[in-house]
């Protein structure tokens, strides 16, 4: 099996779709020798902010000299991005070796459970096995969907983390915010500390109830004090007072007010690890925040025009983007390349982005769920903006750069699938005339 054949096999498993439950993953891991029990982990669930929080936390721990595994999804460019150690993707060779081993044991899982493992379950097992083989000091694991029945929920972590929770995946997690929160709070384990980002009141209540039942201490970000002191296209600075420490003039390289909340979540996890005996200092926290990168999330580049790449694919993400652009960036005209999947709340997304953009170029996300991608035009009519339509995302980006001048801002957003392809195209096609 070569790398492409391993991808073909993985794609073949996509036909089994989303099938929540822990039986198949437990059988898979048991046949692998239970690698997840051989590594220390931090488990992260939520709706928004998971990836950024993980990136910040991983960078702090890496600054402390630790060997840090990270498992996230989805990817922007390659499946190998989902499994990383100290910022380096798993090699195609190791990915293929892992897939070869898993392919051999999948028939046994089918025999024992009556069901084939899903794509995500295979990737999860591959990640755990890789981290155990490479003997990471700690691995930060992102939940795929929900929490309670997600295949990552076989872990007993050092810390459980719940980032911002809102309505998503209602077909699988429940229609109410309470139901969705209960599913995501399913990662809370007896006696294991929980770090909780800023949440709606109803979300916080459900989390606290679950944690109390399991005798798990909860650390609420809302209890801490912080003050943003400066911000711009290069990042932002803030002061922070936690339960145990005072931090002055923290420099965070990520854009967006919400990233301060994600940074505080990561810092709280770090302080908990310190209390558990991990050798992490204040210096490592400062270094980790100042150098963190999270591609495709309010990612700022200076090319012929200014460019902002962001994966806002739901109303909450669109709202964050709409707040961040005018605050953090200076520009004359905003040109938005926008593509949204059919199963997303397009109306609410446009409610946030419609008033902001000066020019909209509607394009088709490169995904089978694109559906009626052109109906964004109807939703934009009430804003009386200049609107173009280009089915091919590359032509849409070319048009944006043609229309844009040096002081204009081109923002590409609306779908992580669009973002991944677009980011690769932009980086490979347009030279860096001006450095960030």
N, C-alpha and C positions, 0 to 999 in steps of 0.2 A: 504493500500500500504506500503510495506517495501522498504528498500533501493534498493535491487536488482530489485524489480518491477518498481521502479522509473527510474532505469537505462534502463530497458527493454523498458519502455515507451519512454524514450529519444531516444534510438536507433531506435525505430519504426519511429520516426520523421526524421531519416536520409534519409529515402526513398524519402523525398521531396527535398533533396540535397541543393545546394546553390541557393537561390532565392532572389537576392538583391532587396531592396525596403523598404519603411518605413510605408506602409499602415497597414500591419499586426501587426507590433510591436506597432504602435500607438494605435490600437484597444486593444491589450493585456494590455498595460500599463493603458489605460483609464479604462478598467474593473477592474484593480487593484487599482484604485484611484490615478494614475499618481505618483508613488513613486519617479521617477527620478526628479520630480520638487521639492521634499522635501529634497534633499541633494545637498551639494556643491561638484563640481567635477573638475577634470583636465582630459582633453581628449587627448589621445595620438595615433597618426597615424604614418605610415612610413613602410619601408620594413625591415630594420635591426636596431637593437638597442632599440626597444620599450621595451622589457622585462627588459633589464638591466637598462635603464633609469628609468623605473617605480620602480624597486627594490631599486635603490639608493634614489630616491625622497621619496618613502614611508618610508625608513629607517630614513631619515633626519626628516621627519614630526613626525614619531613615537618617535624619540629621543626628540622632542619638547613636548612630552606628549599628542599628538593628537591621537584621535581614527581614524585610517586610514583604509578605505576599499580599496581593490585592486581586479580588475577584469581583468584577462588575459586569453589568449589561445594560443596554445593548452596546455594540461597538460602532465606531464611526467608519473605519476603513477595513478592518480585518478581524476575524474571530480571535486571533492571537492577542489582540489588545485586551481581551476580557480577563486574561490570566497573566499577571505580571509579578516580578520580584524586583524590588528596588527600582521601579520605573521601567524595567526592561521586559518587553513582551516575551512570552514563551516562544521558543524557536519553532519554526515549522517542523523541524526534525523531531523535537520532543512532543509537539502537538500530535504528530502522526504516530509516533510510538505509543503515546497514551491512547489514541483512538484504536490502534491495532489491538491493544490489550482489551479494551472495552468491547470491541466487536466480538471477541472470542467468548466473552461471558454473557453477552446479551441474550443468547438462546436459553441460558440457564435461568435468567431472570424471567423470561417469558414462560418457561416451564413451571417455575415456582409460583408465579403471581397470575398467570393467565393474560398478562399485558406486556407490551413492549415498552421500554423506557422512552421518554420523550427526549427531544433535542436538548432541552435545558437540563434534564437530569443527567444526561451523558456528559455535558460540559461541566456540571457541578462535580460529578465524580472525578472527572479528569483533573479539575483544579485542585481538589483535596488531595488526590494521589500525587500530583506534581509538587505541591507544597510540602507534603510529608517526605517525599523522595529528596527534595532539595534542602530539607531541614531548616525551614524558615523559623525565625524566632517568634513571629506572630503573623497571622493572616487576617486581613480585614475583608469580611464577606458581605456582599450586598444581596439582599433578598431579591428574587426575581419578580414575584407577584404576591401581594398580600403579606403573609408571614406564617400563620398557623400551619397551613398545609403546603407551604413552599418547600421545595426539595432541599434548600439550605438549612431548614429548621430541624436538622438532626444534630446540631451543634449544642454543646454546653460551653458558652463563651466566657471570657473574662468579664465582658461588659456587653449589655444589650443597648442599642441606640435606636431611638425613634425620632427621625427628622420630621419636618412639617407634613402633617396628614390632611388630605382633602379628598374629595370624591373622585374615584377613578376605578376602572375595571368593574363597573357595577354588575355586569353579567356574571362575574365570578365571585365578587366579594360582598355583594349586598347593595341594596339601593340607598340605604341611609348612612349618614356619616358615622353613626354609632356602630352599625354592623361592620363597616369598613375598618373602623378603628379596632374593634374586637379582633378582626382577622390579623391586622398588622401587629397588635399587641400580643399576638400568639407567640412571638419570639421571646417573650419574657420567661425566664426560667427561675425556679425556686432559689431564693437567696442571692441571685446574681444581680449586681447593681444595674440600674437603668438610667441612662442619660436621655433627657427629653427636651427637644427643641421647643421653641415657642409654638403653642397650639391654640386652636379654638377651645373655648371653655368646655364644650361637650366632649371633645377629644381628650383633653387633659383629665376629665372626670373618669372616663372609661379606663384610661391608662393607670390612673392612681388606684382604681378599684381592683384591677387585675394584679397590680404589683402588691397591693396589701394582702390579697388572698395568698400570694406566693411568698410573702415575707421578703420581698425584694426592695431594697432602698432605692428611692427615686431622686435624681438630681435634676431640678428644673432650671432651665436657662433663664426663665423669667425672674428668678430670684437674684440674679447677678446684675451689677450696674456697669454700663458701658457708655462711652461718649465718642462719637466719630469726630475727629479733629481736622481732617483734610481729606480731599478726594479729587480724582481726575482720571485721565486715560491711562495713567501708569499704575493706578491702584488707589489705596486709601490707608489712612492711619486712624487708630483709635486707642483709647484708654479703657482698661477693664479692671473691675474688682470682683473676684469670686469669693467663695466662702473661706478660702485659705490664702489667696495671693492677691497682690496688686501689680498690675502690668501697666507701664507707662509707655506711650508712643509705639504701640505695635504696628508694624508695617505689613499690610496684607496686599499681595500682588494681584488679587482678583477684584473685578468690578462688580458693583451692585451692593446696595445696603444689606440685602439678605445674606451676603457672604460673610458679613460680620457675625451674624447669628450662627452660620455654619462653622465659622472659626471658633466661636465660643463653645459650641458643642464639641468640637475636636479638642480644644484646650481642656474642657472638663474631663473628657476621656483620658487625656494625658495625665491630669492630676490624680485621677483614680488609679491609673497604672503606677504612678509614683508611690501612692499609698500602699500598693501591693508589692512594692519592692523593686520596681523597674527603675533602672538608672537613667532617668531623663531629667535634664536640667532646664532652667528658664531660658538659657542660651539656645537650646535646641528648639524651644517653642518659637522664639523670635526668628531664628533661621528658617524654620519650616514654613512659617507664614509668609516671609518675605520672598521665598523662592518657588512657592507652589505654582503649578500650572494645571489647568483643567481645560483641554482643547474643546472648542465648540460651545462653551458656555460663557457668554459675554466676552468672547475672545476678540481682542482688538489688534488690527494690523494696519500699517500705513503702506499703501500701495499708490497707484495713480490717484485714487481717491482713498479716504479713510474707509476701512471695512470692519464690520462687526459681525461675527459668526455666533449665532445662538440657537440652541435647540428647543426653544419655547414651543411646545406641542400641545399645551392645554391652557385653559384660561388663567390659571395661577402663574404659569410660566410667562404668558403674554403680559400679564399685569406687572410682573417683576421687570420684564424687558422695557415696557412702556415707562416705568418710573426711572429706570437706570439711564436710558439714552439721553434725555435732556439734562440730567444731573451730572453725569460723568463725562460727557463728550461735548465738544464745541464744533458746530458744523453750520453750513449755510442752508443746505437742502438735504432732506432724508429720502433716499431711494430704497424702497423695500422690495426684495425678491422674496416672494411668499408662496409657499406650497403647503397645504394642509391635508392630511388624510381624511377620508370620507367619514370615518367613525369618531372623529373628534368634534368638540363643540365649537364649530366654526363661527357661529353668531357671537358667542362670548369672546372668542379670540379677536374677532374684528372689532368688537366694542372697545377693546383696549388699544389695538394697533391702528384702527381706522383714523382716529383724530390725529395721530402722531405723524404718519408718513405724508410726504409731499407728492411722491410718485410711487405707484405700486406696479410691479411686474409679476403677474400671476403665472405660476409654472406648475408642472405636474411632478409631485414627489415620485422618485423612482422606486415604487413599491406597488404590489398588487392591490393594496387597500386604498389606492388613490381615488377610485370612484369618480364622482362628478367633481373633479378638481376645479373646473371653471366657474362653479357657482359662487365662488368668492366675489366675483364681479358684481353680482346682484346685491350682495351684502355691503359692498363698498359704495354703491350708488348714492346713498344718502349723505356721504361725506364730500361728494363733488370733487374727487381727486383725479389726477391724471393717471389713467390705468392702461397698462399694456398686457398682452397675453402672449406667452411663449411656452409651448409645450415642453421643449427640451431645456432642461435647467442650465445647460452650458450656454445656449443662446440667450437665455434670460440674464445670465451673469454678464455675458458680453454686452448686452444692451445696457445693463446698469452702469457698466464702466464707460460705455460710450456717452451716456447721458450725464454722468457724474464729472464734476470738476474737482480740483485738488482739495478744496475746503468742504466738499459735500461728503455725506456719509452713506455708504452702501451697506444695508443690513440684510443678511440672508437668514431666513428663519421659517418656522412653522412646522417642521418635522425633523426628527433626528435622521431619518433616512435621506431626506433632501440635504441635510447639513453634511453628512458624511461624504456623499459624492461631491457636493459643491466645494467643501473645504479642500479636498484633494485636487479638484480642478483649479481652484484659485491658486493654491500653493505651487502647482506645477506649471501654470500658464502665465501668471503675472509676476513681474520682477518686483523686488522690494526696493522701490525708488527712494523711499524714506524709511529709516529705521524707527522702530517704536521708541 
